Amino acid sequence: MAATPNSGASATPAASAAHPADQVDSDVCGPHGAAHRSTPMGPDPKAELTPHERGIFAVEQEFARMVAGARRSMRMRATMMHPDLLPFDFKVVGALWHHDQAATEVQGLTSREIAELLASDKSMVSRSLKRLDEVGFIRREADPRDARLQRIHPTTEAADSYRETGREQRREVQERLRTWDISQVEQLAQLLLKLNGPWPDPTGVEMSVDPPTAAPEPPTEAGTR
């Protein structure tokens, strides 16, 4: 397998300040730093990993850090959007926003569709929609194909807030990746594509994102042109 990109840079900004519970457990290493085979209940100190297994284990550890970082980032973005929002409310707004960005015919989602998309129960979605309604983050319209149904959309305020918090997060990631060699960035993209599989996303909601912003111009010295 090709060499991985610079391991000194974290894949997500949040992962750089990981909670101790998110850190790699020192018990997975033997007395000489050799990793051991994991079991469903934890690492097995009796069985040493092969080089391939050791590499897979390292990838799993880094993905665990990324997932923990993504959860912290979701809590932070939800609070930035509105102090009364919970992380799940942020996920609902995200599902609505991404659906409307990708939809070519009928925009908006029903509460049942939101529950199916987020693999959640209807009662949890209902409580979330109530909170979002109270802070003015959703609007409801009759389904043009079935007036008995209501389609839910993010309001302009919710959509703008969702995009802005996403831009702030992406700027941090982009600044880190700009310190990498271009070949490392391209290799990372290719490896993630190979791991994730081809588009479209199986959830049916493609993650629409804006192109990276241009790198800021370096400040010029006073008196120079």
C-alpha positions in Angstrom: 0.0 0.0 0.0 1.2 3.5 -0.8 2.7 5.6 2.0 0.1 7.5 3.9 0.0 11.3 4.1 1.9 13.2 6.7 0.7 11.7 10.0 1.6 14.8 11.9 -1.5 16.6 10.7 -4.9 15.6 12.0 -7.7 14.8 9.5 -10.1 17.0 11.5 -9.4 20.1 13.6 -11.5 18.7 16.5 -9.4 15.6 16.6 -6.3 17.5 17.6 -7.7 18.1 21.1 -9.1 14.7 21.6 -10.6 13.7 25.0 -8.4 11.2 26.9 -11.1 8.6 26.2 -10.6 9.1 22.5 -6.8 8.5 22.7 -5.2 5.2 21.7 -5.1 2.9 24.6 -1.5 2.1 25.6 -2.5 -1.5 26.5 -2.6 -2.3 22.8 1.2 -2.2 22.7 3.6 -4.8 24.1 6.7 -4.0 26.1 8.6 -3.1 22.9 5.9 -1.1 21.3 4.5 -4.0 19.2 0.7 -3.9 18.7 -1.3 -7.0 19.6 -4.3 -8.6 18.0 -7.6 -7.1 19.1 -10.6 -9.1 20.3 -14.3 -8.1 20.7 -13.5 -7.3 24.3 -10.2 -5.5 23.6 -6.6 -6.3 22.5 -5.3 -9.8 22.9 -1.9 -9.6 24.5 -1.1 -13.1 23.5 -1.3 -12.7 19.7 1.0 -10.3 17.9 -0.4 -8.5 14.8 1.0 -9.1 11.4 2.4 -5.9 9.6 -0.9 -5.7 7.6 -3.0 -6.1 10.7 -0.9 -3.5 12.5 -1.5 -1.0 9.7 -5.3 -1.7 9.7 -5.4 -1.3 13.5 -3.6 2.1 13.1 -6.2 3.2 10.6 -9.0 2.1 12.9 -7.5 4.1 15.7 -7.3 7.2 13.6 -10.9 6.8 12.4 -12.0 6.5 16.0 -10.3 9.8 16.7 -12.0 11.4 13.7 -15.5 10.1 14.7 -15.0 11.5 18.2 -13.8 14.8 16.7 -16.9 14.9 14.4 -19.2 14.4 17.4 -17.6 17.3 19.3 -17.7 19.4 16.1 -21.5 18.6 15.7 -22.2 19.8 19.3 -20.2 22.9 18.7 -21.9 23.8 15.4 -25.3 23.1 16.9 -24.6 25.6 19.8 -23.2 28.1 17.3 -26.4 28.0 15.3 -28.6 28.5 18.4 -27.8 27.8 22.1 -31.0 25.8 22.5 -30.2 23.3 19.8 -29.1 19.7 20.4 -26.7 17.8 18.1 -29.6 15.8 16.7 -31.3 19.1 15.8 -28.2 20.0 13.8 -28.4 16.7 12.0 -32.0 17.4 11.1 -31.2 20.8 9.7 -28.3 19.3 7.8 -30.5 16.5 6.3 -33.1 19.1 5.2 -30.4 21.5 3.7 -28.6 18.8 1.8 -31.8 17.3 0.5 -33.0 20.6 -0.9 -29.5 21.2 -2.5 -29.7 17.9 -4.3 -33.4 17.7 -5.1 -34.4 18.2 -8.7 -38.2 17.7 -8.3 -39.9 17.9 -4.9 -38.0 19.7 -2.2 -38.5 19.3 1.5 -38.8 16.2 3.6 -41.7 14.7 5.6 -41.1 13.8 9.2 -41.2 10.1 8.2 -38.6 10.6 5.6 -36.3 12.5 8.0 -36.6 9.6 10.5 -35.8 7.1 7.8 -32.9 9.1 6.5 -31.3 9.6 10.0 -32.2 6.0 11.1 -34.1 7.5 14.1 -37.5 7.0 15.6 -40.4 9.3 14.8 -40.8 10.6 18.3 -37.2 11.8 18.4 -37.7 13.6 15.1 -41.0 15.1 16.3 -39.3 16.6 19.4 -36.5 17.9 17.3 -38.8 19.5 14.8 -40.7 21.2 17.7 -37.5 22.7 18.9 -36.5 23.8 15.4 -39.9 25.3 14.9 -39.7 27.3 18.2 -36.4 29.0 17.1 -37.7 29.6 13.6 -35.4 27.2 11.8 -38.0 25.2 9.8 -41.1 26.0 7.7 -43.8 23.6 6.6 -45.6 23.4 3.3 -48.3 21.1 1.9 -46.9 18.3 -0.3 -47.8 19.2 -3.9 -48.5 15.5 -4.6 -50.5 14.8 -1.5 -52.1 17.6 0.5 -52.4 15.4 3.5 -48.6 15.5 4.0 -46.4 18.3 5.1 -43.0 18.9 3.6 -40.4 20.5 5.9 -37.8 22.9 4.7 -35.0 24.8 6.5 -35.7 28.6 6.8 -33.3 31.0 5.2 -31.9 31.8 8.7 -31.3 28.1 9.4 -29.7 27.4 6.0 -27.4 30.5 6.2 -26.3 29.5 9.8 -25.7 25.9 8.8 -23.6 26.9 5.8 -21.6 29.5 7.8 -20.7 27.1 10.6 -19.7 24.6 8.0 -17.4 27.2 6.3 -15.6 27.9 9.5 -15.0 24.3 10.1 -13.8 23.7 6.5 -11.5 26.7 6.6 -9.6 25.0 9.5 -9.3 21.7 7.6 -8.3 23.5 4.4 -5.5 25.5 6.2 -4.1 22.2 7.5 -4.2 20.5 4.1 -2.5 23.5 2.5 0.6 22.7 4.5 0.8 19.3 2.9 2.5 18.5 -0.4 -0.1 18.4 -3.2 0.7 14.7 -3.9 -0.2 13.9 -0.3 -3.5 15.7 -0.6 -4.4 13.9 -3.9 -3.3 10.6 -2.4 -5.5 11.1 0.6 -8.5 11.9 -1.6 -7.9 8.8 -3.7 -7.5 6.5 -0.7 -10.7 7.9 0.9 -12.6 7.4 -2.3 -11.3 3.8 -2.5 -12.4 3.2 1.1 -15.8 4.9 0.8 -16.7 3.5 -2.6 -18.2 5.4 -5.6 -20.9 8.0 -5.5 -23.8 8.4 -5.1 -24.1 8.3 -1.4 -26.3 5.3 -0.4 -28.3 7.6 1.9 -29.6 9.4 -1.2 -28.4 12.7 0.1 -25.3 13.9 -1.6 -23.1 16.0 0.6 -23.0 19.2 -1.4 -20.1 21.5 -0.5 -18.7 24.7 -1.9 -15.3 24.7 -3.6 -12.4 25.6 -1.2 -11.9 29.2 -0.6 -8.7 30.8 -2.0 -5.7 31.0 0.3 -5.4 34.4 1.9 -2.8 36.8 0.4 0.3 37.2 2.6 0.4 40.6 4.3 2.6 43.2 2.5 5.1 45.3 4.4 4.3 49.0 4.9 5.6 51.2 2.1 5.9 48.3 -0.4 3.8 47.9 -3.6 
